[in-house]
Every structure is written in C-alpha cells, then in structure tokens.
Amino acid sequence: QVQLVESGGGLVQAGGSLTLTCAASGVSFSTYTMGWFRQAPGKEREFVAAIGTDGGTTFYAGSVKGRFTISRDNAENTVALQMNSLKPDDTAVYYCAAGVVYYSISNPGNFASWGQGTQVTVSS
C-alpha cells in the first residue's frame, strides 16, 4: 500500500487555474493506477481523472474533459492535476487515490489508498 499527500489547493476566481500535486511514498508506485476524486459539501465522492501506470492512458469525467489534465512522474513518485478554466462547480475537496485497477476505473471502490485531501474553492 502507498501513502499519499495532496498539495496545491487554494482559492481561485472562476476562469483561473490551479495545479494539484500528489506525492507518494511506499513500494512500487509505478505499478499503481492513480486517480483524482472530489467531494463537495453534501455530495458524494465523484471521479475526476485517472492515469495508467505508465502515463500513456488517461481518463476524465465528462465535466472536466478539455479543462483538466492528469499526469504522472514515476521517477519523482508524483501525480499532478492541472486544472484550467475553473468553475464554481469545481469547488470541492480533491483526493488523490492509488490502486491496482483493471476495470471500472471511475469507481472509487477500486482504489485502496487515499490521501487526506486538499481544498479547492472557485469563486464566481
């Protein structure tokens, strides 16, 4: 199991950008599929983006496709989420997750390791 710590959250105006970073420690980081999920107040946790073990395959929720970019650096044991054209609806706590995932990559139940989360607030 891998330990994850998110950073980079903050307050931004609508239309602005933020980059979130997830730093991993533990064994075999490069063997894990990495994902970003978010949870807004009063809402369920939802899928945002995921990236395969070698960085060659990415997945995005329809609500963020074209605005967000997920990437990973296996040499640095990090995964990033570049968020552009932010909207107030993007306001949430964002969580980094890791798992051995072969199917249903948008299902949070398929990710075994989770960070503590970082707050992203987008003002209108």
N, C-alpha and C positions, 0 to 999 in steps of 0.2 A: 504494500500500500504506500501511496505517495502523500506527502504533506504539501499543502498549497496555501499560498498567501497572496491575496489580491492587493493591488495598489493603483492609484491614478484617478480615483473617483473625485468628484467635486461638483461645484455649481457652475453651470454654463447657460448662456442665453440660447433660445431657440435659433437654430441655424448654425450654431457653433460646433466645435469638435472636442473630443477627448480621446485619449488612448489609455486603456486599461492594461495592466500587466499582471500576470500570474507567475510567481516564482515557485518552483517545485523543488522539493528535496525528497530523497529516498532512492530506492533502487529502480533501475530500468525505466526512467522517464520516457525514453524514446519508444517504448513498447506500448504506451498508453494513448488511446484516443483522448483528445482534450476537447472540452466544451465550455461554453458560456451560457448561463441561465440567468434569469432575472425574476424578481418578485416585487411587485408594487404593493402598497398598503391595501389590505383587504382582498388581495388577489392571490391566486395560486401561482406557484413557481412555473415559469414558462421557458421553453427553449429559445435561444438566441442564435447560436452558431456553434459549429463543431469542426474539428480538423483531424484528419487521419494521422497515423503515426509518422509518416514521412513528410507531411505537409502538402502532399500532392492532391489531396481530396478535401474539399470543404463543403459545408452545408450551412444554409442560412434559413432562418424563419422568413416567411414572405414579408413580414412587417419591416424587416431591416435590410433585406436584399437590395444591393445597389448603394447602400449608405454605410454599412459596416463591413470591415474586412478582418478576418481572423488569420493569424499567422503563428508560427512556432519557430523556435531556435533550439534545436536539440543539443547543440554544444553548450548553450547557456542555461538549459533547463527552464525555459520560459515560454509562455504563450501570451500573445497580445491580442487585443481587440481594438482596432481603430474605428472610432465612431464619428461619422461626419453627418452634417445636416440634421443635427439632433432636434427632436420634437419633444414637447411636454409629455407626450405619451411614453417616451423612453425613460421617464423618471422611475427609478426602482433601485433596489439593492441588487448588484450584479455579483454573481457567484461563478468562480472557476471550478471546474469539475474534471476528474480523470477517471477513466475506466477502460476495461477490456471490452470493447463493443464491436459486435459483428452484425447487429441488426437494430432496427428501431432507434436510430441514433438521437432522435429528438426526445426520447423518453428519459426523464431524469432518473428513473429507477434503474437504468442500465449503467449509471456512473457510481462508483463505490466511494470515491474520495472527493471531499468538498472543502473549499476554503471558507473563511469567515464572512466574506462579502465586502464589497465597497459600495458606498452610496453614490449614485449619480442623480443629480437634480437638474432638470432643464426648465428654466423659467420662460414664460410666454411673453 
